[in-house]
Amino acid sequence: MSKEMTMELSLKMEENSSQIKMVNSESIPITGVTKGVELRLGEWTGKAAIKVIPLNDYDFV
């Protein structure tokens, strides 16, 4: 999730020192983590921790 989307949804972000490696790119540090975010996929609902990372073209991947 982008930092901008995190702020737009008023989600609390915790700092985190992890890194993420995407296909065909270098590892980059993540911006933070949002914990306890409620998600719904079809009939399923649950809570998840979502990494906040720099995204150029998307708000959520």
C-alpha positions in Angstrom: 0.0 0.0 0.0 1.3 3.5 -0.7 1.9 6.0 2.1 -0.6 8.3 0.4 -3.3 5.7 0.6 -2.4 4.9 4.2 -3.0 8.6 5.1 -6.2 8.9 3.0 -7.7 5.9 4.8 -6.4 7.3 8.2 -4.6 4.1 9.0 -2.0 4.1 11.8 1.5 3.2 10.4 4.3 1.9 12.5 7.9 2.4 11.4 9.7 -0.8 10.3 13.3 -1.4 9.2 12.4 -4.3 6.8 13.1 -4.4 3.1 11.2 -5.7 0.2 12.4 -7.2 -3.1 10.1 -7.0 -6.1 10.6 -8.8 -9.4 13.4 -7.4 -11.6 14.4 -4.7 -9.1 16.7 -4.0 -6.1 15.6 -4.4 -2.5 14.1 -1.3 -1.1 13.3 -0.3 2.5 9.6 -0.4 3.4 8.1 2.8 4.8 6.2 1.1 7.6 3.5 -1.4 8.5 -0.2 -1.0 9.2 -1.5 -3.7 11.6 -5.0 -5.0 12.2 -6.4 -3.7 8.9 -9.8 -5.3 8.3 -10.1 -6.8 4.8 -12.9 -8.4 2.9 -12.4 -10.7 -0.1 -15.7 -12.1 -1.3 -17.3 -13.8 1.7 -14.1 -13.9 3.7 -13.3 -11.1 6.2 -10.2 -10.9 8.5 -7.5 -8.6 9.8 -4.1 -8.2 8.2 -0.8 -6.4 8.5 -0.1 -4.4 5.3 3.4 -3.2 4.3 3.6 0.5 3.3 6.0 0.8 0.4 7.0 3.4 -2.2 4.7 2.8 -5.2 4.8 4.9 -8.4 1.7 3.9 -10.4 -0.6 2.2 -7.8 -2.0 2.8 -4.4 -2.4 -0.9 -3.4 -0.8 -4.1 -4.7 
